[in-house]
């Protein structure tokens, strides 16, 4: 894949997951796809398979009230891309969560996503805020 194709692929994957088109998202992932969330996060763990993004998204959106996902830029490489983004929360008193996501590609599909949070505290705070309302 060219850097331009990689960049567009990431844009298309965010678009598919953003509207809940899980069939399209699954078609963009390798059979052995996985995403790893750090142990410092409430959604920690490794999510595997074609439906891992759907499962993770459902879990995360059940744990916190995300008002928006702001994609700053995607920086493509030879077989990977890094996207800079932030979560905005429904509660305006909560600070946004800033992170980068590493996408690894194999055979024209994503085989791994690894999010890197600058500070996990905003994610933890958003989860705690939603849990307090329950």
C-alpha positions as CSV (number, residue, x, y, z in Angstrom):
1,X,0.0,0.0,0.0
2,X,1.2,3.5,-0.7
3,X,1.3,6.1,2.1
4,X,-1.8,7.8,0.5
5,X,-3.7,4.5,0.5
6,X,-2.8,3.8,4.1
7,X,-3.9,7.3,5.1
8,X,-7.3,6.9,3.3
9,X,-7.7,3.4,4.7
10,X,-7.4,4.8,8.3
11,X,-9.9,7.6,7.5
12,X,-12.3,5.0,6.1
13,X,-11.9,2.7,9.1
14,X,-12.7,5.6,11.5
15,X,-15.7,6.5,9.4
16,X,-17.0,2.9,9.4
17,X,-16.7,2.5,13.2
18,X,-18.0,6.0,13.8
19,X,-21.4,5.1,12.2
20,X,-21.4,1.5,13.5
21,X,-20.8,-0.2,10.1
22,X,-19.3,-3.2,11.8
23,X,-19.4,-5.4,8.6
24,X,-17.3,-2.9,6.7
25,X,-14.9,-2.5,9.7
26,X,-14.6,-6.3,9.9
27,X,-13.8,-6.5,6.2
28,X,-10.9,-4.1,6.7
29,X,-9.2,-6.3,9.4
30,X,-7.1,-9.5,9.0
31,X,-8.5,-12.7,10.5
32,X,-5.9,-12.5,13.3
33,X,-6.4,-8.8,14.0
34,X,-5.9,-7.6,17.6
35,X,-6.1,-4.4,19.5
36,X,-4.3,-4.0,22.9
37,X,-5.5,-1.6,25.6
38,X,-3.0,-0.8,28.3
39,X,-3.3,-2.3,31.8
40,X,-3.7,1.3,33.2
41,X,-7.1,1.7,31.5
42,X,-10.6,0.5,32.5
43,X,-10.9,-1.3,29.2
44,X,-7.6,-3.0,29.5
45,X,-6.9,-6.2,27.6
46,X,-6.3,-7.7,24.2
47,X,-9.3,-7.9,21.8
48,X,-8.9,-10.3,19.0
49,X,-10.6,-11.2,15.7
50,X,-12.6,-9.6,13.0
51,X,-15.2,-8.3,15.5
52,X,-12.7,-7.0,18.1
53,X,-13.3,-3.3,17.2
54,X,-17.0,-3.7,17.6
55,X,-16.6,-5.5,20.9
56,X,-14.1,-2.9,22.2
57,X,-16.2,0.1,20.9
58,X,-19.3,-1.3,22.6
59,X,-17.4,-1.8,25.9
60,X,-15.8,1.7,25.8
61,X,-19.0,3.5,24.9
62,X,-20.8,1.7,27.7
63,X,-18.1,2.8,30.2
64,X,-18.0,6.5,29.3
65,X,-20.0,9.2,27.5
66,X,-17.9,10.2,24.5
67,X,-19.3,13.3,22.7
68,X,-16.8,13.3,19.9
69,X,-13.6,11.9,18.5
70,X,-11.4,14.5,17.0
71,X,-8.8,13.2,14.5
72,X,-5.9,15.6,14.2
73,X,-3.8,13.9,11.6
74,X,-2.7,10.5,10.3
75,X,0.9,10.0,9.6
76,X,1.5,7.0,7.3
77,X,4.6,4.9,7.0
78,X,5.7,1.8,5.0
79,X,3.4,-0.7,6.7
80,X,1.9,1.3,9.5
81,X,0.3,4.6,10.4
82,X,0.0,6.7,13.5
83,X,-3.1,8.8,14.1
84,X,-3.2,11.7,16.6
85,X,-6.6,12.1,18.1
86,X,-8.6,13.0,21.2
87,X,-11.8,12.0,22.9
88,X,-14.2,14.8,24.0
89,X,-16.6,13.8,26.7
90,X,-20.3,14.7,27.1
91,X,-19.5,16.2,30.5
92,X,-17.8,19.5,29.7
93,X,-16.0,19.5,33.1
94,X,-14.0,16.5,32.0
95,X,-10.7,17.1,30.2
96,X,-10.3,15.5,26.8
97,X,-8.2,12.4,26.5
98,X,-5.3,12.8,24.0
99,X,-3.8,9.7,22.3
100,X,-2.1,8.3,19.3
101,X,-3.1,5.0,17.7
102,X,-0.6,2.8,15.9
103,X,-2.1,0.9,13.0
104,X,-0.1,-2.0,11.5
105,X,-1.0,-3.3,8.0
106,X,-0.5,-6.6,6.3
107,X,-1.8,-7.7,2.9
108,X,-3.9,-4.5,2.5
109,X,-5.7,-4.8,5.9
110,X,-5.1,-3.7,9.4
111,X,-3.6,-6.5,11.6
112,X,-3.1,-4.5,14.8
113,X,-4.1,-1.3,16.5
114,X,-2.2,-0.2,19.6
115,X,-3.5,3.0,21.3
116,X,-1.0,5.2,23.3
117,X,-2.5,7.6,25.8
118,X,-0.5,10.6,26.9
119,X,-2.3,10.4,30.2
120,X,-4.9,7.7,31.1
121,X,-6.4,9.9,33.9
122,X,-9.1,11.6,31.6
123,X,-10.3,8.1,30.5
124,X,-10.4,6.9,34.1
125,X,-12.2,10.1,35.1
126,X,-14.8,9.7,32.3
127,X,-15.5,6.1,33.3
128,X,-15.8,7.1,37.0
129,X,-18.2,9.9,36.1
130,X,-20.5,7.6,34.1
131,X,-20.4,5.0,36.8
132,X,-21.4,7.6,39.4
133,X,-24.6,8.3,37.4
134,X,-25.6,4.7,37.3
